[in-house]
Amino acid sequence: MRIKALLALTAVAASLTACATADRYDAAGDVHDLLVAIRDNDRARFDAHVDRRALKGQIEARLMDEARRRGSSDALSALAALAAGPIADVASEALIRPETFRAAATYYGYTPDRPIPGRVAIASTLRPVDNGRVCAAKKDGPCLLTFTREGSTWRLTGFDPQAANLHLKR
């Protein structure tokens, strides 16, 4: 009986690992396309692999968190809440473009003077995270970029600016 239970658990673990590996490999193709778009400054290709609405929402949430963290008055908090949307609109237009993400690509070793690795190499740098998403991270480092499957395409849906600042200062 114990052997059957152990075999069943092993089969479940193997199938979950296979799903995570398949997601990482599948996402790697779109991450490769995004890296090429960043390298080539191809705005249309970049936009096809970026979820602007999700990234704008992340910027807006960060602005709100910063206002709360500073412990401002209720009136100032209300003003910050009103201004967060328009500020996030302007910030997202200014920041969500290939040139901005070039520093993150360089951190991962994708510099213009080197060829972008293939799908298998990129898949090895992706880490499965919650809700079927994957993130790009170096070895044991933090997740810098997060990708979510939207239909048949994996799109950039999250960016950790604190992790970027830690690594880009080195």
C-alpha atoms as one frame of an Amber mdcrd trajectory, in Angstrom:
protein
   0.000   0.000   0.000   2.825   2.409   0.854   4.534   1.706  -2.442   1.354
   2.522  -4.377   0.937   5.781  -2.432   4.586   6.690  -3.042   4.238   5.920
  -6.768   1.052   7.993  -6.952   2.739  10.962  -5.246   5.733  10.632  -7.554
   3.455  10.619 -10.614   1.616  13.730  -9.399   4.899  15.547  -8.701   6.262
  14.587 -12.119   3.138  15.835 -13.902   3.243  19.157 -12.029   6.923  19.559
 -12.904   6.163  18.776 -16.539   3.471  21.480 -16.610   5.842  24.037 -15.094
   8.546  23.071 -17.593   6.102  23.296 -20.500   4.984  26.756 -19.341   8.578
  27.927 -19.022   9.470  26.613 -22.479   6.307  28.057 -24.027   6.885  31.448
 -22.376  10.532  31.468 -23.464   9.551  31.946 -27.111   7.618  35.116 -26.297
  10.322  36.335 -23.904  12.820  35.853 -26.752  10.592  37.942 -29.033  10.369
  40.645 -26.356  14.167  40.693 -25.976  14.586  41.033 -29.746  12.072  43.904
 -29.735  13.980  45.622 -26.925  17.321  45.119 -28.685  15.977  46.341 -32.045
  13.875  49.127 -30.509  10.862  47.637 -32.335   7.889  49.357 -30.703   5.174
  47.296 -32.435   6.784  43.966 -31.537   7.430  45.228 -27.994   3.780  46.253
 -27.576   2.628  42.805 -28.726   4.439  41.255 -25.737   3.578  43.833 -23.069
   0.345  44.232 -21.128   0.330  48.018 -20.751  -2.844  48.005 -18.670  -1.343
  45.610 -16.104   1.913  47.565 -15.928   0.054  50.891 -15.641  -2.022  49.390
 -12.822   1.164  48.346 -11.083   2.565  51.884 -11.379  -0.682  53.345 -10.027
  -0.712  50.920  -7.083   2.897  51.787  -6.310   2.059  55.515  -6.283  -0.819
  54.865  -3.875   1.365  52.687  -1.631   4.016  55.389  -1.533   1.438  58.009
  -0.532   0.165  55.726   2.264   3.687  54.868   3.390   4.534  58.514   3.850
   1.670  58.733   6.344   0.118  61.755   4.758  -3.078  63.385   6.020  -6.496
  62.215   4.866  -6.800  65.197   2.537  -3.386  64.515   1.011  -4.240  60.824
   0.652  -7.442  61.737  -1.178  -5.508  64.069  -3.464  -2.923  61.345  -4.093
  -5.718  58.895  -4.954  -7.170  61.371  -7.458  -3.780  62.133  -8.995  -2.479
  58.539  -9.100  -4.423  57.622 -12.260  -3.302  60.566 -14.406   0.253  60.351
 -13.082   0.306  56.615 -13.853  -0.953  57.397 -17.389   1.946  59.791 -18.002
   4.482  57.527 -16.290   3.371  54.449 -18.222   3.691  56.284 -21.551   7.154
  57.479 -20.568   8.394  54.212 -19.052   6.751  51.327 -20.895   8.872  51.317
 -24.026  11.807  49.297 -25.327  14.460  51.824 -24.284  13.436  51.633 -20.632
  13.698  47.851 -20.514  17.112  47.760 -22.159  18.764  48.076 -18.709  16.869
  44.995 -17.470  17.873  43.082 -20.604  21.492  44.110 -20.063  21.308  42.883
 -16.454  20.328  39.455 -17.755  23.274  39.512 -20.183  21.320  40.386 -23.324
  23.549  43.135 -24.665  23.479  44.398 -28.269  26.921  42.927 -28.971  25.853
  39.367 -28.070  23.271  37.141 -29.732  20.086  36.527 -27.798  20.052  32.922
 -26.586  17.524  30.424 -27.826  14.345  29.222 -26.235  15.909  26.472 -24.097
  18.471  28.826 -22.550  15.810  31.443 -21.811  13.467  28.795 -20.368  16.186
  27.851 -17.883  16.105  31.409 -16.475  12.326  31.461 -16.043  10.810  30.448
 -12.736   7.182  29.342 -12.263   5.242  31.570  -9.854   1.649  31.705  -8.661
  -1.375  31.494 -10.952   0.530  29.904 -13.852   2.775  32.908 -14.376   6.530
  32.806 -14.873   9.188  35.281 -13.902  12.672  36.044 -15.123  15.290  35.801
 -12.410  19.012  35.202 -12.208  19.930  32.045 -10.263  18.608  32.663  -6.750
  17.859  36.333  -7.357  14.534  38.084  -7.144  11.975  38.078  -9.923  12.502
  41.172 -12.022  10.019  40.593 -14.851   6.783  38.602 -14.636   4.952  37.117
 -17.622   1.357  35.916 -17.872  -0.241  33.878 -20.635  -2.939  35.871 -22.411
  -4.490  33.634 -25.020  -1.621  32.089 -26.941   0.910  34.804 -26.044   2.955
  35.336 -22.901   3.035  39.033 -22.086   5.006  41.109 -19.624   2.573  41.896
 -16.807   4.822  42.786 -13.903   8.089  44.519 -13.153   9.846  44.816  -9.810
  11.467  48.265  -9.735  13.114  47.610  -6.363  14.824  44.475  -7.666  15.913
  46.410 -10.744  17.408  49.165  -8.606  19.319  46.664  -6.476  20.903  45.003
  -9.479  21.409  47.965 -11.746  23.462  49.783  -9.088  26.117  47.068  -9.059
